Amino acid sequence: MTKTYYADLHVHIGQTKQGNAVKISASNNLTVRNIFDFAKNVKGIDLIGIIDAHSPEVLTEFDQMVRNKEIIEPDGGGLSNGEVTVLLGSEIEIYDSFCSGPIHVLCYFPTIEKMKQFAQWYQMHVKNPHLSSQRIYMDGISLQHKVKQFDGLFIPAHVFTPFKSLYGKGVKSSLKEVFDPNLIDAIELGLSSDTDMAQVISELKPYPFLTNSDAHSLENIGREYQKLLLSEQSFRGFVQALSSKQGKVVCNYGLNPKLGKYYETKCRQCGQINQSLNQCRQCGSNKVIKGVSRRIKEIELSQQQSPSIGERPPYIHQVPLKYVPGLGPKMLAKLRDHLHHDMYIIHEAAEEDLIQLVSTQVARKIIQLRKGELQVVPGGAGQYGKVEK
């Protein structure tokens, strides 16, 4: 029997190095326990990927929670408290002799034991195994094979971001320059692209697209997410959904790409949209950042093959509730108190129920959010776009 679940698979614990100690960031309060609680009770997310799970401190917390019977390891893998399932992941930076620039990838493993085995190997190839997104000193294909050796999933992260991504600067035109295509399980799109933009790249046709938050705070969990049809709420169920054997990705929910920090080609100095990458036509600065929309067009033209357009799940443009014009923190807290959690508010709450708690104008904005109809001002050069009031 299959059921649908909401999943966000790219959440950072938020550890910082302080002297010789590694500490959880007090401002984010992103502990494993808090992620379990916030994901379900505030965000309504059922499946979470924690991508610092290789860290000794995080593994210790997992072990303690298992011993205390706060969580269990289901037969299908992952960690569950009975409501939320966590997938144990690692975000890693590759910058080998084949890369034009650094590339971030996500690796997920089925059990604590497999993650510990990977972490033991991993710490021999990075400078600081305690922190996330560490550069690994080996080539991408060797890393792929090692991940598969531990029964893991390999997913390039936020693939179009101008910095530290596969297509941003990592390759000139093809993922084959750095990876074995047969050892990639999915593609994470990132905040500045969506399905319509990405599917014009022919070599991406075999892979499911994922939309994740890259959350560095509790509130940003579920900034982007997907609805999954799963045979079971576990690592195994997720693997089956990616391969469409039992289950599938039903729908992707993410920011309108124009809200992303790098959609347009813009000058970082003055914010002017530019056609030239050499010098800003407005202020003369040479700090012009190539936008994702432009980079995707370059890759599409360079591959000289038919685009990958085909049957894919719908991609619904959404923003987190906190970005809805007129919906302040106190009003958002009131909605959450009365209407369960964000997934219910966004997807199910009737307009008349919303109007009882917020103004008619804000309620209509939430309905527009649900339908992907909010109008936005494009972002670029490191500045997010904005939702029009």
N, C-alpha and C positions, 0 to 999 in steps of 0.2 A: 504494500500500500504506500502511495506517495503523498506527500503533503508539501505545501509551499512554506518557505521561510525567507526572512529578510537577512541578508548577509553583508557585512563590511569586513574585509579581510586585510586591512592595512592600518593597524593601530600601534602607535609607539608607546612604550612605557614612560619615556621621558626622563631617562637617567642622565645625570651630569657627573663629571669628574671633579672632585674637590680634594686636592692634595693627593693622598694615596687611597682615598675612599671613593666609592661610587654611591651616589645618593639619588633617591627619587626626587624629581623636581617638585618642590612644595607648592608652587603655583598651579601646576597641572594636577597634582595628586593622582597620577595615573598608576596606581597599584593594580595588581591583578584582581584583588577583591573588589576594588572600586569599579573596574571595568566590567566585571560580571554584573554588578548591581546596576550601574548606570545604563548599560546596554539594554537590559530588559525593562527596567522600571521607568526609565526616562525616555529612551530612544525607541524601544520596541524592536530591537535587533536580536535575532536568534542565533546567528553564527558570526563569531568574531575571530579574526586572525591577528594575533599578537606577534609582531615581527622583531621583538627583542628576546625571543625565547631561548636563544643560544647563550645569553648572559648568565653567568653563574648565580647572580643575585636573583634573577627571575626564576631560574630552575629551582633554586632553594625554596622560593615562595610556593611554586607548584607542588613540590614535594611535601611541604608543611601542610598545604591544603588537602592533599590526598591522605596524609596520615591522620589529619583531624576529621576526615570524612566530610569535608565541605564540598569536595568534588570527587568524581570518579572517572576512570578511564573506560569509556564504552568499548564493547568488542570491536566496533568499527573504527576506533581511533578518535583522537581529540580528547578534550577534557570537558566534563559536563557537571553543572550543579543542579541538573534536573530541568532547567529552563533554557539556559544559554550554553552553547558549545563553543569552546575556544580551540582554534587550530594553532599549533605551535609552529611559528615561522621565524625566518631570519631575512633581513634586508642586507644585501651585500653589494659593495661597489667593486666593479671590475674596471681595470685600466691597464690592459696588457699591450703588447707590441702591435696587435691587430686593430686596436681601438683608436679612433680619431679623438676621442674624449671619454671621460668616465661614464660608466653605465651602471645603473642600479637594477638589481634583480631581487625577486622575492622567492624564497624557498620554504616549503611547508613539509612537515614530517608527521607521521601518523601517531607516534607515541612519545612519552617522556624518554623512554629508553633510546629510541632512535634519535631523538634530538640530542640527548647526552652524547651518543656516539659521534654524531656529526659535530657537536660543539668541541669535543676533545680533539678531533682532527682540525677543525676550523681554527682553534687558538694557536696552532703551530704556523699559521699562514697569514695572521694579521698582527698589528701592533698592539691593539687593545681589545681583547675579546669581551670586555665588560660592556662596551657601548655598541649601539646599533649603527648600521650603514658604514661599517669599517671596510677599508680597501683591502682586498685579498690579493696576495702576491702569487698569482697564477693565471693562466689563460682561461677564457670563458668556457671553452669546450671541456677542458679538464674539470672545471667546477660542475658543469652539467653532469658528467659521468659520475662524479662523487655524490652528487645529490641523488641520482638514481640508485646508486649503490645502497643508500640508506632508505630506499622506497619513498623518496620525496617527490614533490611537484616543483617545477621550475617555471617561473613566470616573470618575464621582463616587466619592470615597474614604470609607471607614468611615462610611456614610451616616446612621447613627443615633447616633453618639457625641454626647453633650450639647454638646460644644464643637467648633466648627470643622467642621461637617458639614452636608450637605444638609437632612436632616430634624431634626437636633439643635436648631439654632436658625436655620438658613439660610432656611427658608421657613415660612409659616404652615401650609399644608396640601398644596401641590402643587409638584412640580419645575418645572411650567410657569411659575411665578412668576419663575424666574431662567434657565431653560435652554430650548433648542429640543429637544423630546423626540426628534426625528428625528436628532439629531446626538449621541446618547448610544449607546455601543456595549456597555456592561455596567454592572453595579452591584456595588461592593465592599461587602460586608455589615458588616465590622468585628467586633471581638471579643465584643461584647455582644448579638449577634443571630444567628439562623440562618435557614434557609430557611422553616421552619414559621412563624416570627414575621413575616418580611418579606413572604411571599407573600399576606398578607391585604390588602396595599395594592394596590388595583386598577391604578393607573397603572404599576406595575412589571412587569406581565405580559409586555411585549415583550422584556424584557432578561434575558440570562443573569446568574446570580449568581456572583461570585468571592469566594474566601476567601483572604486574604493576611495575612502576619505583621505588617506595619508594623515590620519588624525594625530596631532601632538597634544591634544587636550581632550578632556571628557566631552565637552560640548561639541567638538567637531566630529565625534563619532557619528556616522550616518550622514555626513556631508554629501557623500555619494555612496550608493549601495546597489545591490541587485536582489531581485526576487528569484529564488531557486525552487525548483521542484525536486525534492529529494526522496529517495527510498528510505533513508534513515538520517537522523540529525547527527552526523559523524564525519570524520575525515573520509571514510570509505564512501559515504553518500555523496560528498562533494566531488570526489574523483569520478564517480559514476555520472554525475551531472555534467561535468566538463566534457566527458566523452560521449554524452547523450545516450548512454547504455540503459541506465535506469535513472530517469530524472533529466533535468536540463536547466539552462538559464532561461527563465520565463520573460524577464524584463530588466532593463538597466535603467536606473534613476541617477541622474547626475546634473551638475550645473550646466546651464547653457554655456557652451564653450566661450562665448563672448565675455562671460563673467570671470574666466580664468585670468591669471596674472600675465599670461604670455600669448594671448590669442592674436592680437595685432602686432605688426612691426612698429615699434614705438621708440622714441628717444627716452632714455632713462633720466636725462637731465630735465627736460621740459614737458615730457608726455605727449609730444606731437607725433601723430601717425606719419610714417616715412616710407618712401619707396626705395630710397638709397640706404645701403647698409654702411656706407663709409662716413657720412657726415649728415647731421640733422639740418634740414632745410630751414628750420625755425631759429635755432640758437647756435648752430655751428658745431655742436658737440659731436664727438665720434663714438659716444656711448649709445649706439642704436642697437636694439636687441631684436633679432629676427623672430617674428611671430610664428606660432604653431601653424596657423592657416597657410602661411607662405611656405614653410618647411614641408608640409604634407604635399603641396603642389609640386615642389621640387622632386620629392621622392617618387611621386606618381609618374612624372615625366621621365625620370631616369630609368625606371624599370621597364618601360616600353612593352608592357604586357596588358592584357585585358584586366580591368579592375576586378576586385574581389566581390563586387556587389552580388548579393544573393539573399536567401532567406535568413534573416537574423532577427533576434528578439527586438521588440520595440524599445526605443530609447526615449524616455520621458525627461524633458528638461525641468529640473526642480532646483530650489534653493532651500537651505535649512530654514526652519521657521523663524529663527532669530533675525533673518534678513528681510522678512516681510515688512514693507513700509507701514509704520504706525503700530507695530507689535513690539512693545518694549518688554524688558525683563520681567516686570511684575505681571503684565498681562499674559506673557508666555507661561509663567509659573501657575497662574490661575487656570489656564487651559489644561496644563498637564495635571493639575490637581483634580479637575473635574472630568477629563476625557482620556484617562489612562496614560497614553504615551504618544510620542511624536508620530509613529507609524499609523496609529489610529486617527490622530488629528488630520494628518495629511491625506490618508487614503479612504477613510470610512466615515468620519463625523459628518452628520447632516448639516446643511447650511443653517437651518433653524436652530440647531443645538449650538452652533458657533455664535450666532447672533445673540443668544442669551448670555454669552460670556464676554464678547467683544463687540465693537461697533460694526454696523452693517458693512462699512467700507473695508475694514480689516477682514471680516468674514469672507467677503467677495474676493479679496486678494488671496486668501488661503485656497479658495476654490480655483482661482486662476493658477495658483501654484500647482494644485493637483492635476490640472489639465495641461500644464506646460505652457501657459499663455502669458506669463509675466514678461514685460518688455524690459530690455536691459541696455545699458551703455557699455560698449566693449572695453576690456582691460588690455594691458600690455606693458612691457618693460618692467615687470615686477609689481605692477599695481593692479589690484582686482578691478573688474568691471562693477557696475552698480545696477541695482534694480530701480527702474523708474518709479517715481511716486505717483 
